[in-house]
Amino acid sequence: MVDHARVIVNVLPRSHTVLPNGMVFANRVDVGGMHGIEWVIGNSTAGTTIFGGNNRLPQTGW
């Protein structure tokens, strides 16, 4: 059961949304809630690299 769920997102203003080629940043998510009488927390972080222009994407081996 989920009661009073909410998602909070911070977004850059439109004037700041053009990211430079090669920029590396992290996408992070934290989540938590009560499960019975115990507080449960989960989190995840994924690195992202901006590829723009005519750059080739890196080979992943797949």
N, C-alpha and C positions, 0 to 999 in steps of 0.2 A: 504494500500500500504506500502511496506517496501523497502526503498532505503538504500543502503550501509550497510546492516546488517552484523554483525560480532559476533563471539563467541571467547572469550579469556579464555583458560584453563591453569592452572598451575598444573603440574604433577611432582611427585617426581622422581628422577633418579631411574633406575632399581635396583641399589644396596640398596635403601632405601624403597623398596615396601613391605617388609615382616613386617607386623604390629603385635605387641604382643597381645596375648589373653587378653581380658578385656579392651583393649584401647577404649576410647570413644572420638569421634571427631564430628565436625559439618560439614555438607554439606550445603553451602550457595550459593544462586543465587540472583543476583541483575540485573534488567533489566529496561531500560528507553528509552524514545523516545518522539518525538514531535507528538501530536495529534491536528491538526489544529494549533492554536497559543499557546497551552498549553503544558508544559513539564509534562509527565506522568511517574511515577516510580512505580515499583513493586518489591518485594523481598520475599524470603522464606528461612527458615532455618530448616533443619531436623537433629536430632541427630542420630548417628550411633554407635553401639557397635560391636567390633570385637569378634566373637566366633570362636575359633579354636580347633583343637584336637577332643577329644571325648565328649566335653561339650554338654549338652542338651540345646536347644533353650528355652527361657522363654515362658510360657503359656500366650496367649493373651486374652483368654476368648471367642474366636470364634470357 
